[in-house]
Amino acid sequence: MRGRHRQRRRPSNSNRVLLAATATCWVLALTHLHSVAANWMYLGVVGIDTTAALQHQQPADAAAEADDPELVEARAACSQPGLSAQQIAVCMQHPGNLRSVSEGARRGIQECQYQFRNERWNCTTTDEQSVFGYILERGSKETAFIYAVTSAGVVHAVTQACSSGNLTECSCDSSRHGKNTKEGWKWGGCSDNLDYGMEFARKFVDAPDLVKPDKNVKRKKAWTKRMQMNLHNNEAGRQVVDKLMRNQCRCHGISGSCELKTCWRTMPSFNEIGDMLKQKYHQAVQVPIKTPKRLRRKSKGKRLKVDKGDLVHIHRSPNYCVPDLQKGIPGTSGRVCNKTSQGPDSCDLLCCGRGYNTQVMKHKERCQCKFVWCCYVRCKTCETQIDRHTCK
Amino acid sequence: MPGAILENLSGRKLSILISLLLICQVVCFLIGGFIAPPPSHAERMLATQCLDQGNNSKNWFYSRGKGSCALFREYDKTSLDHRMQANNIVFVFQFPLPKDNMTHDYSRWQQNLIGVLEPEITYQPEAEMEQRITLTLNVKLGYRNKGDSDDAWKPLAASSDEKRILDCSITHKKPGYYYNCSDIPLLELGSLHHDFYLLNIRLPVDNDKQTNQGLGHVHGLWLVAIHQNGGFTKVWVSLKTVFFPIVVAIMIWFWQRVHQLSRSPALLEYMLLFLGGALTFLNVPLEYLTLYVDMPFMVLLGDIRQGIFYAVLLSFWLVFAGEHLMIQESAEQRTLKSYWKHLSAVAVGCFSLLVFDICERGSQLVNPFYSIWVTELGTNLALSFIILAGISAGVYFIFLVYRIWEVFYNISAKRAVLPSMSSARRLHYQGVIYRFKFLMLATVLCAAMTVVGFILGQVSEGHWKWDDDHELEFTSAFFTGVYGMWNIYIFALIVLYAPSHKQWPSETDVRGNSSEEIEFSRLATDPSEISSLTSFARKTAMD
């Protein structure tokens, strides 16, 4: 109730956040003042210029001489659309990781669209550099999910790249055994690749939200609150990856007995991470920007507990039913709905009570398939008639 | 009569000796906990999928370095190119992985390597995978050393038709989700003699032979490479280097003492010598040789060394209990033959484990991909050997517990008649019984500590936080602690059971009752001088 009230009183809410977000990426914002802020997630949509990044696949042995050609190369690799100044600085230190960042963003966006395929908001992306446009500016539940899922995507992609040997920059970090030298790993092995993935994602993804507010920015408090929200959700996304890691062991003692057991951690598939984040999305906690004194006193004793792994948001979700072109909300008319479903994809819910059209369609389907490794599926084609419902 | 040192040692000296040994024990534990890294390390890596356009199964495919392979991309798979065959995809593992912009290489200190495969198979709603399939793998293992050119891979082992059973299940049937598949034990290398290794795996499909028919869409393949940690090997070998000369020296000293006696060595003394010998065989720091010579049989040899040690230790306990039964038997000296019934349990158990070990690890010397568990017959055979070993272990412990119960029963029966004895005799026997019990207690304590440590190691996550900077590496501490403990235990046995030079008994000198001493000396002129405890038993039985 409080949120709605405040929103009605201050309709300029979104403009304020817009202003804040543009200031965050002040370098790039100059060219995009008319539209919304560019975002690193754009890399997941367009990918990165492969020619620049490919040169970094080969580890340079003479890394000691960090001379100009390398710097130029790194700068070329890092001058990608959507990156903030801080992120470019991080990228300059690890130019090879950018490909994984792009892959992580792609996975995040893909997973978002899969998880929300049946909802009113179906994770629509725009062609612009802001990728999600208004939804990212607002600070709603959906924003929280996007931040978490893309942040988790970077952890996932970087960790995987480390494990495949594609990323030579992954740190070994054998310091736990007191020997952090080249021979360190021979003494006690390296740390888990996930540690590096988490550390890098923390550095890179969090970078734009770690800048101190500019003096020119109005409503400093709201802005920092929004940055805190982003940081919190980024971390929540990363924590999900960590939490879903599975421990597996193998016994190899005398005669193969469990006298000696070695364990390792297995990374979950990204779908599992998406599932968990979707659950967290449903339980997301709304944190008020300002906590009025009277209210705080009233709710004493049962204060909102925000866990480290929870998603938080500061605004209510906008109405996704009606198209709002200015905000980039397409509305739900024309979406395919499910007549028999009870969930969010049911025609009642998805069409927001506007009703639906029904078409009878011939549907060609692959059936009785047999998969032959590696590369093809042997199928028959079945033809069925189905009813297709679309929202009015 | 010259008894064992244990009987003649004063309480003060005994406690000094025991506290010294305890300090050594704690040091062993702490060395493992604070200096050594965990015993082994697992590195998990994702296969690079290479494209083999011409079915060149003789070539090496590698993912890093000059001349690396052409990558097979996901969209190649989904394109409806029916010419693409299963053999065109090569899963490549080039390990160890590079880190911190440096190429890592294996060190010979890392000793051995175990490879486990984890397939990532995606769920396809139109073509579900079978629950259990026999996976056929075409595997090639190659190696390269520092200084070799990037393409100079040399073959180490190859197998074109390696079968593994793969169990896969799925709980959430959604497209793109992974099946929950069992791990596939792939290879075991007994020595890490080379610097770099390369594994090329293909999953051939053959309609006629029905190979890999029910296989789903293998999205990725992971390899978990488990190797011993170099630091652990260094600590372990250092311990061996310290223990080896000490135990050898104490054995020489012991045997000299035994030979200075007029009688021939008793069975218990032979057993102590065997025990020392088995421990010495375990202590020989053979690992130094692996730094120079390729010794793939080290894992098998290590198992055999440990097996022999445990076999001798278990036999020793049986004989030890048997020699202290304190029941009247013929005066002639007993030999190992008189224990054959009891020792056969140990022999059967150890032999069946040896056969199993030779089948599994011995075959791996020829083919590192071999596993006895793959075939039905092999599994049954392996299981029957292990069950046989388990049964004999059970029989052994029933025997041992029964024997120990008998000893304690006899001791308490004799204790009832102790008050009727003369004071010197009584004091003497009380002391002997006390020290016998003390040693029994030490044995039980050692065994209990091993068991408790093992359970703690299984429960805890491997390392304990000591303070912010220091972490106790429990698994390593357990290993060095147990290793040190058995060394110290046997060291103590050899020292305390060595024949004493002192005129018996030193303690009664203090109490000074000459007449009773004479009386006892007269009694103790038994020809078989094993230990005064056994002679005591025989005497009282004669009374």
Interface residues (C-beta under 8 A of the other chain):
Chain A: P59 A60 A63 Y114 Q160 C162 S163 S164 G165 N166 T168 E169 C170 S171 C172 R176 H177 K179 K182 E183 W185 K186 W187 G188 G189 C190 N193 Q248 R250 H252 I254 S255 G256 C258 E259 L260 K261 T262 C263 W264 R265 T266 S269 N271 E272 D275 R366 C367 C369 K370 F371 V372 W373 C374 C375 Y376 V377 C379
Chain B: P37 P38 P39 S40 H41 A42 E43 R44 M45 L46 A47 T48 S63 R64 D76 K77 L80 D81 H82 M84 Q85 A86 N88 I89 Q94 F95 P96 L97 P98 K99 D100 N101 M102 T103 H104 Y106 S107 W109 Q110 I114 V116 E118 E120 Q124 E126 A127 M129 H172 K174 G176 Y177 Y178 D183 P185 L203 V205 N212 L215 G216 H217 V218 W222 V224 I226 N229 G230 G231 F232 K234 G302 D303 Q306 G307 L353 F356 D357 E360 F454 Q458 G462 E471 T475 F479
